[in-house]
Amino acid sequence: MRWVRLPPIEINTLQLPKLIVRDKYRIDYPPYDIVRHGPQEKGKIYRIKILVPNDVSVFGDAINRLLNDPPNGYPFSKNPDLKFNDWIGHPLSLESLPIKDLSEAIDSIEEKEVLYVILHTDNLRKDEYWNIKLQGFKTGSRTQFINIRHVVSFDPFTIFNLWVQMLAKCNGTPWKVDLPYHGESLGINSLIIGISFSKDSDGKYNFGIVHYLDLLNLVQIIEALPLRKKDPENLVLDKDEISKIIENGIKWHEKNSGRYNTEGLDIYIYKTTQLYRPEEEALLEFIPKNKSVKNITHVHVKQSGPVARIYNLENQSYYSNIGQYLIISSFNSSDGTFSYRGKLIIGLSGRDKNGKVPLGTPVPKSLNIYSTKSDALKLVANQLMIMKTIDWGTTNIRSSKIPILKYSRRVAEASSYIDLKSIPKLDIRDLI
């Protein structure tokens, strides 16, 4: 009989981290208790201008009701007297501006430090959306698109989500993740880079967007590097490109990490494409050249191919618990060498701690990981759980998107419609 050596396999479940809101209250995710305690930091922009195209029918005082008289249902039932103004540091200034159509919205966005709310129907085109966004980028204002059907339906969870987005766009901080300043598994001194691609109408790919994230300080920024189009069969970064991305990331991290910066930076690169030979060569050459870098990890987030499911033996169903993961380690466990460390399959959506399950069967994320660290798979699993909770763009616990890729891809998509070369950097609030 011939014996076959099986790779080491580990199954475990991680818990979502706590969130910090006003007066250092620690709450669970989803962050509905922000209704009761208030945001971590109130908004600073207090002027809101509402652009109403002629083809949008607004019923009575619907917008004023949205901000001052939210639905009675959960989660607003935690604080029935709450108004959006309670989340802003100054009395709100609301102004409604009727416009002929969305093309006039661009001319109406002309002041900085204003939140422009654009009402629209289901017919909103992507080119209209991104050109209006671009005008906000240029003027130093923020834009919030609201489909009129959300105002009409007045669903409490949808309204809550809109409030959180608008608070962030008013330069407020809805919540922060409760992270200790020690503990490598929670991202101490780690720089996370997300690289995304978006297919253009001509079949080419827009490329060159990175999203830098510092988990320790919860600082994140989109950087629009010089764009170039790539053929679909050649999504490969050359040595100079990968080196430039990492070098810019290190400079950004040094500037933003402040007093918490220590020697030995760990870099994690998340991509939706595999690690190609020129990229691997660039990483291998980069590590010994830069003394501030201790480790580098490449995370390939697979977007296609056979889909794995995590079967929940405890509940006899495919509704695995959020944070349940499966690690299939490679045989190469030596530390220090950049090599394939194994596969991580993790559920970012699924059964929550109260036993509630999402619509449909959750599909876990499948990731192939190369790293100089032997324990990289567990570290990435922890990062994913933290990143799930720091996205102010959604409070839907069913979402399984990875923010580091979600927002970098949004800018990649934008580059199909607008010229971002004059706007090298964007705050995450600009893209929610």
Secondary structure as the mmCIF struct_conf table of DSSP 4:
data_model
#
loop_
_struct_conf.conf_type_id
_struct_conf.id
_struct_conf.beg_label_comp_id
_struct_conf.beg_label_asym_id
_struct_conf.beg_label_seq_id
_struct_conf.end_label_comp_id
_struct_conf.end_label_asym_id
_struct_conf.end_label_seq_id
HELX_LH_PP_P HELX_LH_PP_P1 ARG A 5 PRO A 8
STRN STRN1 ILE A 9 THR A 13
HELX_LH_PP_P HELX_LH_PP_P2 LEU A 14 LYS A 18
STRN STRN2 LEU A 19 ILE A 20
HELX_RH_3T_P HELX_RH_3T_P1 ARG A 22 LYS A 24
STRN STRN3 ARG A 26 ILE A 27
HELX_LH_PP_P HELX_LH_PP_P3 ASP A 28 ASP A 28
BEND BEND1 TYR A 29 PRO A 30
TURN_TY1_P TURN_TY1_P1 TYR A 32 ASP A 33
HELX_RH_AL_P HELX_RH_AL_P1 ILE A 34 HIS A 37
BEND BEND2 GLN A 40 GLN A 40
STRN STRN4 GLU A 41 GLU A 41
STRN STRN5 GLY A 43 GLY A 43
BEND BEND3 LYS A 44 LYS A 44
STRN STRN6 ARG A 47 PRO A 53
TURN_TY1_P TURN_TY1_P2 ASN A 54 ASP A 55
TURN_TY1_P TURN_TY1_P3 GLY A 60 ASP A 61
HELX_RH_AL_P HELX_RH_AL_P2 ALA A 62 ASN A 68
BEND BEND4 ASP A 69 ASP A 69
BEND BEND5 ASN A 72 GLY A 73
TURN_TY1_P TURN_TY1_P4 TYR A 74 PRO A 75
HELX_RH_3T_P HELX_RH_3T_P2 PHE A 76 LYS A 78
BEND BEND6 ASN A 79 ASN A 79
TURN_TY1_P TURN_TY1_P5 PRO A 80 ASP A 81
HELX_RH_3T_P HELX_RH_3T_P3 PHE A 84 TRP A 87
STRN STRN7 ILE A 88 ILE A 88
BEND BEND7 GLY A 89 HIS A 90
STRN STRN8 SER A 93 ILE A 99
BEND BEND8 LYS A 100 ASP A 101
HELX_RH_3T_P HELX_RH_3T_P4 LEU A 102 GLU A 104
HELX_RH_AL_P HELX_RH_AL_P3 ALA A 105 SER A 108
BEND BEND9 LYS A 112 GLU A 113
STRN STRN9 LEU A 115 HIS A 120
TURN_TY1_P TURN_TY1_P6 ASP A 122 ASN A 123
HELX_RH_AL_P HELX_RH_AL_P4 LYS A 126 THR A 139
TURN_TY1_P TURN_TY1_P7 GLY A 140 GLY A 140
STRN STRN10 ARG A 142 ASN A 147
HELX_RH_AL_P HELX_RH_AL_P5 ILE A 148 SER A 153
HELX_RH_AL_P HELX_RH_AL_P6 PRO A 156 LYS A 169
TURN_TY1_P TURN_TY1_P8 CYS A 170 ASN A 171
STRN STRN11 THR A 173 THR A 173
STRN STRN12 LYS A 176 VAL A 177
BEND BEND10 TYR A 181 TYR A 181
HELX_RH_3T_P HELX_RH_3T_P5 GLU A 184 LEU A 186
TURN_TY1_P TURN_TY1_P9 GLY A 187 ASN A 189
STRN STRN13 SER A 190 LYS A 199
TURN_TY1_P TURN_TY1_P10 SER A 201 ASP A 202
BEND BEND11 GLY A 203 GLY A 203
STRN STRN14 TYR A 205 ASP A 214
TURN_TY1_P TURN_TY1_P11 LEU A 215 LEU A 218
STRN STRN15 VAL A 219 LYS A 230
TURN_TY1_P TURN_TY1_P12 PRO A 232 GLU A 233
HELX_RH_AL_P HELX_RH_AL_P7 LYS A 239 SER A 257
HELX_RH_3T_P HELX_RH_3T_P6 GLY A 258 TYR A 260
BEND BEND12 GLU A 263 GLY A 264
STRN STRN16 LEU A 265 LYS A 271
BEND BEND13 THR A 272 THR A 273
HELX_RH_AL_P HELX_RH_AL_P8 ARG A 277 LYS A 289
TURN_TY1_P TURN_TY1_P13 LYS A 291 SER A 292
STRN STRN17 VAL A 293 VAL A 301
BEND BEND14 SER A 304 PRO A 306
HELX_LH_PP_P HELX_LH_PP_P4 VAL A 307 ALA A 308
STRN STRN18 ASN A 312 ASN A 312
TURN_TY1_P TURN_TY1_P14 LEU A 313 GLN A 316
STRN STRN19 SER A 317 SER A 317
BEND BEND15 TYR A 318 TYR A 318
HELX_LH_PP_P HELX_LH_PP_P5 SER A 320 SER A 320
STRN STRN20 ASN A 321 ASN A 321
TURN_TY1_P TURN_TY1_P15 ILE A 322 GLY A 323
STRN STRN21 GLN A 324 SER A 329
BEND BEND16 PHE A 331 PHE A 331
BEND BEND17 ASP A 335 THR A 337
STRN STRN22 SER A 339 ILE A 346
BEND BEND18 LEU A 348 GLY A 350
STRN STRN23 ARG A 351 ARG A 351
TURN_TY1_P TURN_TY1_P16 LYS A 353 ASN A 354
BEND BEND19 GLY A 355 GLY A 355
BEND BEND20 LEU A 359 GLY A 360
STRN STRN24 LYS A 365 SER A 371
BEND BEND21 THR A 372 THR A 372
TURN_TY1_P TURN_TY1_P17 SER A 374 ASP A 375
HELX_RH_AL_P HELX_RH_AL_P9 ALA A 376 LYS A 388
TURN_TY1_P TURN_TY1_P18 THR A 389 THR A 389
TURN_TY1_P TURN_TY1_P19 TRP A 392 GLY A 393
TURN_TY1_P TURN_TY1_P20 ILE A 397 ARG A 398
HELX_RH_AL_P HELX_RH_AL_P10 PRO A 403 ALA A 414
TURN_TY1_P TURN_TY1_P21 SER A 415 TYR A 417
BEND BEND22 ILE A 418 ILE A 418
TURN_TY1_P TURN_TY1_P22 LYS A 421 SER A 422
STRN STRN25 LYS A 425 ASP A 427
HELX_RH_3T_P HELX_RH_3T_P7 ILE A 428 ASP A 430
TURN_TY1_P TURN_TY1_P23 LEU A 431 LEU A 431
#
